[in-house]
Amino acid sequence: MDYGALALIPPLVVIILAIIMRSSFEALLIGCLVGFIIIGLHTHTNFFTNFVDTFKSVLEDKDSVWVILVCGLYGSLIGLMVRSGGTLKFGDWALKKLKTKRSALMGTWGLGLAIFLDDYLSALTVGLSMRKITDAFKIPREKLAYIVNTTAPPWCVIVPISTWTIFIGNILEKSDVATQGTGLATYWKMIPYVAYGYISVLIIPLFIYGIFPWFGRMKAADILAMETGRLRRSEIIASSALDITPLNPKKQSKVIFFLLPILVLLAATIYFDIDALKGVLVAVSFTFLYYLIIRLGTFRQLSETLFSGFNSMVYALAILMMSYVLKEVNDKMGLTQYVLHAASPYLNKQLLPVIAFASLSLISVTTGSSWGLYAVAIPLIVPLAKHFDSNILLNCGAVISAGVFGANACLYSDATVLTAQSTECNNLDHSLSQLPYALIAFALSCILYIILGYTMA
């Protein structure tokens, strides 16, 4: 059924309500219900039954289960590391090395580049480990969150190996862009065309060194931190806070308590072909046994910490699951097809890359979907590129850029939610303060795709 412009209503409701209510979950819930009401009126079905059935199917979906397990177990691992005292000790050690506000910000940027295997891992680990350092220099949490978020998804799409590159490589094979078994190698050829990834990561040092001035809500947060010592504009939800009570106050904390679990996590993830779930399962098991053997905590303390760490991710996971329901609403109403159809009169060989990037960015921002967007949009954009005899890899790179922009700019994307969680920053404050900086990278990417369209298409 063709819903036309009505497909825009649910995501717009979510964005408007999120800003008004200063809350993501409630806005997502209402936006989803509005979507199901529209669908129900068109199909003469019960909107509430449709909502419940879709919510159940989302929770039963293997990808949703994967996200719940990975994020929850990351929470368990982080909970263990925090209560070991290793995270605090790492902060003390880093403070001796990073002696200025600028070095603290660059250290955050550098650590984000170093942890490139997975955006969830990067967002959670960098935010957690750098909080104490940036707090010491009165750097507002919004600024920390911006750097953490913008070195998570954007960097994952421009490094040769990550969960993102492997996932997209599989889609390239299914879309006949690459032959069977060559998806990752084909993706490597596409990396130069992922413009938003490069630009968003590389402009961070320009702001840190003052080449570009901080402005907007980010600058206001800076002033608030310097004048009052308040490092965030508004409070976070208490239930998301981790238990920071030391497992064994009599045991001297060491940096190795933090670094060794991270190294095991990275090594295990790589060993299992960049499988984040297997990697974090190994890391949690190792850390539990390691702390038990060195008598850092009792079996019961460590077990309780596993569950409390998992529990600290529940609110973030609730937002993510509801955003997946919104994606289902958008898919049922044909949002992606509507936007591409609306843009089709302006398509030609040279402008296809920039129009694909701009239109799909709108979808990614309004739906909070990146990987879901790739699964739908890449099979649609490939025949369009062939029809206009336009560079297929360039156009696929534009699609990848659109998904990453959405991850940074959407108020309720997984990257935004998890970054706010790890930096203990209000989700909406983080989103709104980061948005203008993401838009700068978006505008520069549009210019670059126009240039590439006329020179490389």
Number of C-alpha atoms within 10 A of each C-alpha: 9 13 15 15 13 15 24 21 15 27 27 14 18 28 20 13 18 20 15 10 12 15 17 25 21 16 25 27 17 16 27 26 20 19 25 26 20 20 22 17 11 12 11 10 13 13 19 13 12 17 21 12 11 18 18 12 14 19 16 11 11 11 11 17 14 13 18 21 18 21 25 24 23 27 27 28 27 28 25 34 28 25 25 28 24 23 28 25 21 21 21 14 14 17 19 9 12 18 13 14 17 17 17 24 25 18 19 24 25 14 19 25 21 13 21 26 26 23 28 22 23 28 30 24 24 29 29 21 24 25 22 20 27 27 18 14 18 20 26 26 27 30 25 25 32 25 26 32 34 32 30 32 29 29 29 23 31 24 16 18 19 24 20 24 25 20 15 22 23 20 21 26 17 16 17 13 21 18 13 12 11 14 22 21 14 18 25 16 13 20 21 14 24 25 27 31 30 19 18 25 23 16 16 19 16 13 14 19 13 10 10 12 10 16 14 13 19 22 16 15 23 22 17 18 20 15 10 9 14 18 21 21 18 12 11 17 13 9 11 18 16 24 14 15 11 18 21 16 13 8 14 11 20 16 17 14 24 23 15 17 24 21 13 18 25 21 15 21 24 17 12 12 14 21 17 27 19 17 21 27 19 18 25 23 12 17 23 23 14 16 19 15 12 9 13 24 23 14 15 9 15 23 15 15 27 22 15 20 26 23 21 23 24 17 16 25 21 14 21 26 22 23 26 24 26 29 25 21 27 23 17 16 24 19 25 23 17 18 19 19 12 13 15 14 8 10 16 17 17 21 19 27 33 24 23 26 26 23 17 27 27 20 25 29 24 26 34 30 24 27 18 16 23 23 17 14 20 24 17 15 22 20 15 19 21 12 11 15 13 22 20 21 23 26 29 29 27 31 30 32 29 30 29 30 31 29 30 30 29 28 29 33 26 26 29 29 27 27 34 29 26 26 27 24 27 23 27 23 24 28 26 18 21 26 18 16 22 22 15 14 20 24 13 14 25 20 13 17 31 18 16 19 21 12 9 13 22
